[in-house]
Amino acid sequence: MKKKLLFLMPLVLVGLFFSQSKTGLSSQKLGKNLEYGVLKLKEEKAQLHYLRFSLEDYQLRAILAKDYGSLSLSSQEMAQKTQALAVINANFFDENRKAMGLIIDQKKIKNPLHPSSWWASFLVAGKKALIQLKPNPQQLKKQDFAVQAGPRLVIAGQVPKLKSHVSAKSAIGIDDTGKIVIVATQGQMDIRDFARYLSLSKKSGGLGLKHALNLDGGSSTQLYINSGDFNFEIPSFIKVPVGIGVFSRK
C-alpha cells in the first residue's frame, strides 16, 4: 500500500551543539549516553536520523495502541501518552491494524512469535540486547523486551544478501560497544544501501552497527524524539499498532 509521507526537518533549539565528521555524519549529545545524529548522503535522496543510547541508562518498552483504547497511534502520540523520550515504529501489521510477530513488554508476552523464516527478534534481557532468528520458548521467558520483524540487515558486522527494495526505512541495531541505535530514513532508499550505511564504521561514513534488524518501513516509517529542549520528528500519515519506546531508567 503506497502512501505519501510528510517529512519534517528537525527542530534544533538554541544552545544545542552539533559535531560533524567529514563523512556527512552530524551528532549531538542529548544526555548521558544519549546521542542524536543524522547521516547526510550526497549520493542518496535520503538522510539517516538516529538515536544511540546505552541500556545502562535507558530501557526499551513496547507501546501498544490497544492499551490506550486505539487500534493505532502515531509515534508522537505514543510518546505523549507514555512520556517516552523517543518512539519508532516496530512490527509489521495486517489490514486490521493487528500487530504481527513477537512482542514482549516488561517480561510479558503480548503477541506470539511469528513462524516466518526470514523474520528475527530483537531481544533485551536485563541490560544486554541481541538479535536472534529463532529464539526458543525457554529463552523468551527470560526477556524483558522483544519485537519481531525482518529481515536482518547486519549480522556480526556483515551485510547479508538482500533483495533490492526502495522505500522509507527504519531499523534497530546494536553497535560494537553494546549501545542500541534506532534509525529511520527521511526519504526513500534501497534496503541494500541502507544496510551498508548501518554497517560501515563512523570513519567510513556509516553508523557502525554490528547487528541490525529491519523494522516495518515504507509508509509506516516514523520517528519521534523529545528530550529536554530537543524535538525531532519524521511523521507518517499511517498510524501503527505498536511502537518501540525509549525511556530513562531514572
PyMOL commands that set and color helices and strands:
alter all, ss='L'
color gray80, all
select helices_A, chain A and resi 65-68+75-82+137-140+191-199+218-220
alter helices_A, ss='H'
color red, helices_A
select strands_A, chain A and resi 19-20+25-31+34-40+47-53+58-64+86-89+103-105+108-111+120-125+128-132+145-149+152-154+166-167+170-175+180-186+189-190+209-214+223-227+230-234+242-248
alter strands_A, ss='S'
color yellow, strands_A
deselect
rebuild
show_as cartoon
